[in-house]
């Protein structure tokens, strides 16, 4: 009987775990995670008897892959569904933009702009495939479609909050994001047990079927199929791999691997935006809306998620639970600031709309490689980049950006690629 091949997976985020789960019955699977908790950007921290995600997370009705995992691991009964409004803040007032009729009461813009916005909303809803528009700068295309005012005062501001200048991306990606938002206007869900429970059950399945998960284990070097690691206690270990699946940021993979120079150069082209997320509890209600985007005036943060609107029992000690976030470059002054300075700046801006706001507790998280930056004419890298190294991660799924769904999807695609390859 042929011995099982060994697959070493770099990173214990959702894409790495999804790949491990699909392959564990056919291969010797070893997952290496440098942190002490699984999940990557979807990991949680334990506070006063609850596992709380480090950044905002929700499941949408169109997230078929995430819903598949929820069902498979017996968590369907734990889902709570809510009708949710996204609001845009202009000059201290929130304006919902969840339904088409909301546009008519969107007072920051005049009637002619509202009509343009309605037409554009219908266009986004109906247009499923935006790939034929690739190569068109988002700012120029939008100005032609909705005019300069809406482009400059709404869409440019939205772009700056999440990824930077609108001119730096093409309309194919931006339009795909808007199409997803238009298709899923209201229905959002969260697991009453928390995202952590789904990740725990996924990890338990891997281990129950013979897979290994090594926490606190950082990959330092990849050479000729050997993966060299260092754990937090200073212990070095080397793993011989027949196949290596990397879910870590491509630039890090390029720095530690023996890949050819031309492949490394391509990997280094893939950049990320960092996120600064302040998780805080309070008795003060900032907003009765779940998803709050701040357009004017500009805040140090880009938005606030009131998690307890989605899941009323999600807070600590019955308080509101908030996620206050900003997407920035790692070179940004705010990202380089101390956690106390960031907290002070965030609170200053929060009190512009909620003067009496007082946090009960604060946890600050800086995630360096939070989300891929889909620059103009971005191309997804191939799954297989050498005889032994395969890629998985959200950066492979342009133009899709829904984090959990996309990560799980990518992990499954890479696993399927390997399974098909082995039967050929």
Secondary structure by P-SEA (a helix, b strand, c coil): cccbbbbbbccccaaaaaaaaacccccbbbbbbcccccccccbbbbcccccccccbbbbcccaaaaaaaaaaacccccbbbbbbbbbbbcccbbbbccccccccccccccaaaaaaaaaaaaaaaacccccccccccaaaaaaaaccaaaaaacaaaaaaacccccccccaaaaaaaaaaaaacccbbbbbcccaaaaaaaaaaaaaaabbbbbcccccccccccbbbbcccccbbbbbbccbbbbcccaaaaaacccccaaaaaaaaabbbbbbbbbbbccccccccccbbbbccccccccccccccccccccccccbbbbbbbbbbccccccccccaaaaaaaaaaaaaaccccccccbbbbbbbcccccccccbbbbbcccccccbbbbccccccccccaaaaaaaaaaaaaaaaaaaaac
